[in-house]
Amino acid sequence: MGEIRDKDFFLESDDGESPEERDPAAVRAEREALRIAEALVFASAGPVSENFIADRVPRGIDVGAIMRRLKEDYAPRGVNLVQVDDHWAFRTAADLSFAIRKDEAEVKKLSRAALEVLAIIAYHQPVTRAEIEDIRGVQTSKGTLDVLMEAGWVRFRGRRRTPGRPVTLGTTRDFLDHFGLEELRDLPGLEELKGAGLLSGRIPANFNIPLPLMGDDLAEDEDPITQLDLEELGLLTPGGEADE
C-alpha cells in the first residue's frame, strides 16, 4: 500500500507528548506495529480481527489506536481502511466505484422475498422463521433462507427457549462487510429509509424501526447451538463431520 509517514502518525502521543518527548523505543515499536498491521490487512482475503493483529505486533501496543491512525491516513486515498465490527479490511473508496471495471459475471440479484427476509432478520434479530412469517404475512420457503445463507449473510444464532425450541437467525460479519456497515447500529433508520424512497408516505402512526441486538452474545431467551442441533439442521453429518 502506501508509505507510512512519521509526521502523520507520530505528531504526539495520546498523552499529548511530541515525538521528541517520547521514548524512542516506543516510537519505533509503534511505527513497526503500523507497518505490520497494514501488511496483515493488505495480505488477507477477508476482514482481519484486532485480536489477530494484536498477536503479531509488539507487546503493549494499542491496536485500536493504531488502526484508527491507519484509517485516517487512508481516508483521502483511492483505497480506504474500513472497520467491520471488530475487524478491518481495505476497500475501494466508495466514490470511485464507477471507475472500477468488473469483468466477472454479475452476482444474481436477490428476489423480493429474499430481500424482505434479509431486512427482517437484520432489524429484528434474533428472530425465528415463524416470527419472520408473522411479520411478512406469508410463509417463507426454505429456499429463500438457503440463498441468504449461501451468500454468507445469514446464520443460525441459537435456540429460542419456547415450545419447540425454534432456531433463531441473525446476520453475519460478511453481511456488514458487503453492505459497508461497521456495526448493526449503522443500519438506516426510519428517516433515512423515507429519504431513500424505500418507505411510502402512508406509514402507520405506530410504525417504528426496531434496534437489532448488538454483537454475537445470546439473548436471555436463547440457548447456544449444539453439535446435535447442527446435525438436525443438516449442517453436520452424524459424528461431527461437516456436511459438504
N, C-alpha and C positions, 0 to 999 in steps of 0.2 A: 504494500500500500504506500502511504506517504511517509516521509521522514519526520520523525518526532522532533519538535523544536523546543529546546530548553526554555527559551523565552516565553513560549506559550504555556508550558506546563509547570514551570518552577519559579514563577514570579514571587510567590510567597507560599508558606505552608498554611495549614488550616488554622494555626495559631497566629497568623499574621507576620511570620518571620520571612525575610527575604532570603534568597539562596545563599547570600554571603554570610548570613547569620546562622544558617543551619549546618548540621553535621554533614560534612562532605560524603561520608559513608551512607547516610540516609538518603541523600540526593541521588547518589549512584544507584542505590537499591531501588528507589522509586523509578528512575529512568529505565533500569533493567526490567522492572515489573511492567512498565508501559509497553516496552518492546515485546515482551513475552506475551502479554495479553493480546496485543494487536496481532501477533503471529498466530496464536491459538484460534482466534475468531476467524481470521482470514483462511486458515487451513481447514476449517471444519465445514462439512456439507450442511450442517444444521446449526441452530442456536446453541451456544455454549453456556453452561451454567457457571455462576460465580464460584461455586464450590470447586468445580473442575479447575478454574483459573487459580483459585487460592492455593490449591495443592501444588502449583507449579511456579509460583512467584516467590521471591524472598519472604521469609517469615516476618510477620509483623506489618505487612502491607495492607492498607485498607482497600480491598478490591473494589468496593462500591465507589469510592472516591476516584480510583484510577479509571474505572470505566466511564464515569461521568466526565472526566477530563478528556478522554478519548472521544466521547460523544460530541463534546463541544468543538474539538478540533476538526472533526469530520463534518460538522453541521453545514458549512458552506460548500462542501465538495460535491462531486457527482455521485459519490458513494457515501452513504451515511451509516453510522453505527446506531442500531436501534435496539431498544430493550423489549424483550418479550417475556413477561412475568419476571423471573429472576435469571433469565438467560439473555445472551447478547448475540447479535448477528449483523453482518454487513449487508446492506440492501441498496439498490439503486435509488437515488433521490427521486421522490415522488413526482416532482415537476419535470423530470426528464424521461418519463415512461414513454412519451411519444417518439423519442429518438432511438429506443431500443428495438432492434429488429428481431422478430421472433420467427425463426424458420420452422420450429417444431409445430406439430399439429395443435390446434386449439383444444383446450380442455372442454369436454362436453358440458354444456350448461345444465345446471340443476333444474329439475322440474319445479313447477309452482308448489306442489305438495312438499317436495324436499326442502325448498326454501322456507315454507311455513313451519315445518317441523324443526328445522335448524334454528329459526328465530325463537320459537317457543322454548327449545332446550337452552339456548343462550341466555334468555332473560329469566326463565323460571327454574333453572337448575338449582338443586337436584329435582328432577321431575320423572315420573313414571310414564309408561306408554299410555296407561288409562287416563292419566291427567292430561297428556297431550291431546288425546282424542276428545276429552271433555272440553278443552279449550277450542279445538278446531270444529267440533260438532260432527266430525266424521271419523271413520276408522282409519288407522294408519297402517299401511301394508308393511310387512317385514322387509320388502324390497327397498322401500324408502329409507328405512333405518340402515339397511345394509350399504346403500350408496353413500350415506354420510359417514359410516364407519370405515368404509374402504377408502374414502377421501382422507381419513385420519382426523376428522374434525369433531367426532362424537365418540364417547367412550362410556362403558359401564362404570358407574361410580361405586354403588353398593347395593344393599337390600333394605327396603323400607320396612320398619317394624310395624307392619299392619298385616291383617289376614292375607295369606297367600305370599307374603314377603316379596312383593314385586321388585324388580330391578330398577334402580334409579339411573338416570342418564345425565351426562354433563358434557361440556365442551373440553377440548384438549389444548395443549400449548400450540400445536400446529394450526388450530383454528385462529388463535390470537395472531400468530405469525402471518398467516395468509391474508387476514383482513387488516393488518397493520395496527394491531392493538397492543399496548403494553400490558394491560390487565383488563379484567372484565368491567371495571367501573368506567372504562373508556367507551363502552357501548353507547351509541347515541341515545339521548333522552327524548322525551315527548316533543319538545320544541324543535329539536334537530330533525326528528323524523317528519314533522309537519313541514319544515323548511325545505326538506329534500323531496317533498311531494309523495312520500310513502304512506301518509295518512290523509284521509279525506277531511274536509272541513266539518263534516257532520259526525262528530265524535261524542259518545255519551258523556254526560256530565261527570259520572263517577269513573271514567276511564283513566287508568294510570299505567305507567311503565314500571314493572317490578324491578327490584335490585337483586341480581343473582348472588348466590352465596359466593363469597370471595375465597380463593385458594382451594386446595385439594382436601382440606380437613372434612371429615364426615360430619353431617348434621346430627343433631341429638337423636333423631328418629331413624338413623341409618346404621346398618351393620356393614363391616367390610366384606368384600367379595372373597370367597374362599376357593380353594382348588376344586372342591366339589361343585361349587356354583359354576365355575368356568367349564367344567366337564358337562354340566347340564345345559349350559348355553352354547355348547359346541365349540368353545374356544380352546379346549384341551381334550386330547383323547384320554381314555381311562389309563391311569398310570402316570399321568403328569406330563406327557409329551405334547408339544404344540401341534395343533391340528392344522395341516397345510391346506 
